Amino acid sequence: MKKAVFYTLAASAMVLAGCKSQESVDAPIVMEQSNNSNALMSKSKNKHAIESFEKITINDYREAFIDGMARQAARIKAIAESTEAPTFQNTIAALDKSGDELERAESTFYPISSSNSTQEIRDFSKEMSPLLSKHEDDIFMNQQLFQRVKKVYDEADSTKLTHEEMKTLEKIYKQFERNGANLSEADKQRLSELNQEISALQIEFKQNLLHETNNTYVIVDKLEDLEGLPASDIERAEKMAVDQGQPGKWMFNMQRASCNPVLQYCKNRELRKKVYEAYCNRGNQNNEWDNKAISAKLVKLRLERAKLMGFKNCASQILDTRMAKTPEAVYSLLDQIWAPAVKKANEELADIREEMKKDGLTCEPEGWDYRFYSERARLAKYNFDESKLSEYLEINNILKGVFYTANKLYGVTFKEVTSELPAYEKTAQAWEVYDKDSTLLAVFYSDYYPRDGKGAGAWCTSFRDQRYEDGKRIEPVVVNVCSMTPASADRPALQSVDNVTTMFHEFGHALHAFMKNVHYNSIGNVERDFVELPSQINEHWAFEPEVLAVYAKHYKTGEALPQELLDKYNAASKYGQGFATVEYLAASLVDMDMHVLTEVPEDFDVMKFEEKKLAERGIPRQIQPRYRVTNFSHTMGGGYTAGYYSYIWAEVLDADGFEAFKETGDIFNQEVAEKFRKYVLTPGGIDDGMTMYRNFRGADPKIDALLKNRGLDK
């Protein structure tokens, strides 16, 4: 699943990180850099001041984290103990800018820890977790500091603050409230303990899942067992076996680029079953990387924390700061889509049964049959073979289409930088991004291929967020991280339709990061259920004819995608949406169901709970949630806790929003694109999400376009 915001620690609460310049409080804090040999603690001399990743050791990270926390703590102390009357500048702006060094260390470490993880990196992440959690609590539970913030907040109406300053003040004040500033000392202590324990468990969950994904293998001894699997996938499986010391065999791990082709193309039903069960049961194998107990404990601790903060359950606490506002609003949306999605999935199952009969199988379909026979049914209905389309979807060409779309919409251009920028990974590419007036807008890295140490899935993150220093906008350094299909001996890196969509999706997040233009870090982020709008709306251009003409070229002949094949794709594109929608909604509903609990039994079994809740809703038994609880990093790893619904929530917005372009008869309409940039991509969190959407669209979104796009309106 696509994933956007990524920092695993302190991401939501370290809002006080920011620019180097700071308003004086009583006296400036002056600290000398302690180690000029530490690449994280010395001013980078590289182009665009990007870190020298290859020079940074774990000890460097450790020193930079500890030094950054100390520097921020000293600034916080000075702000809290200032004898000056609290003002926006000496309290709110100073808070917002207080953690520059720590942010620099975190922003460098966490993207690398997720894409190039090692045991040393994982150990360090665990080591820092309680220290960062305590540091965060020491800020937000500082009563002296909170009183200064409250004074500015209470007197805001009598001061002349800009809209951006007012929103920054509101966010910081509410951040203190939501992080325990008004609690008793005993409750503050308990909240701090809960925060540290939850943070540590989330890290442990993700590290277990990383191991289970990259180191769970299905081994095949005979080539004939791979009948139906494309030759390029067979070759990669053979190489994986050699790399793992198993020459003469074929191996598949649980990265999607490895296991999904087996489920989609392999005729061997027993092999599909092994791969399917291995994938679904990551974290649920009763071994040292098992996540059941961790998941159950997280649900309990999150509930306790919510009640401590005055909420009836965890979901209510989290949604209080989201567009949805309440669990009831989330369920209302999901329930509207669930019934038509299940109906469509059952229609697809009928087709699968017919295809199975052709193979002499009279048994009921199982989960490991769904993708294989659904592909066969689609081929029978529409004569569309996705593998033929993939021959026109080479990754470098696709990226040209991604860049073309951004240029046509917003006028941005891209210059590849091959040697001047540090590379954090040898296969990553780097570009300078220029705005339509030729000013530098951002730096972009693409990191597209799977490898050991990289988490599964796809996401967008940043080595540096957009910011201001001394009145000058500093360009962000943005990264798209994916696990795309790599090249084989006889073929370049040809991609599936889903991978193309993922590339456009993650680049939508990148565009959001490129174009953000705010002066205060505290308003840099939008609500979780709004954050997927820029990414998901960008998907709509991926298979538009004008864009396909740019990138869809046959890898051998260079010929353009034939209209006949495109017509077949368009006719078949909605087939399988029953399955895709149900598996997504199932995960979203389980996420909500766990976090609306008001009591959690001591013997809470997350897998039985998941099974019971989905059975009550009438899910076809052949469909598992897209992520089962023990491998559901979005919710158990943090970030999308009680928030996995955000993708479908944002899809209502993106489907309705794309209609704004289509209604003009021009999918690159410049007036509409400029409004989208102005009201959605640029403002950060200066307004709430629905206000920004209405500013763009001129009306509230409707669900009709979503149901139509998914083929669920019939």
Protein Blocks (a to p, Z undefined) as FASTA:
>chain_A
ZZfbfcfghklmmmmgccfbdcdfkbccddddfblklmklcccfbehhiacfklpcfklm
mmmmmmmmmmmmmmmmmmmmpcbdcdfklmmmmmmmmmmmmmmmmmmmmmmmmmmccfkl
mmmmmmmmmmmmmmmmmmmmmmklmmmmmmmmmmmmmpccdfklmmmmmmmmmmmmmnop
mpcfklmmmmmmmmmmmmmmmmmmmmmmmmmmmmcccddfbfklmgoiafklmmmmmmmm
mmnopghiacddfbfklmmmmmmmmmblmlmmmmmmmmmmgoilopakbcklmmmmmmmm
mmmmmmmnopabfklmmmmmmmnlpaklmmmmmmmmmmmmmmmmmmmmmmmmmmmmmnop
abdcdfklmmmmmmmmmmmmnopafklmmmmmcfklmmmmmmmmmmmmnopacdddfklp
ccfbfkbccdddddfkopafbdcdddfbgcehiaghjddddfbdcddeehiacddddddd
dddddddfkbccdddfklmmmmmmmmmmmmmmmmgccfbfklmpccfklmmmmmmmmmmm
mmgfklmmmmmccfklopacdfklmmmmmmmmmgoklmmmmmmmmmmmmmmmmmmpfbdc
fklcfklmmmmmmmmnopafkbccfbafklmmklmngojaoklmmmmmmmmmmmmmmmmm
mmnopakbfklmmmmmmmmmmnmmmbcfklmmmmmnopacdfklmmmmnopaZZ
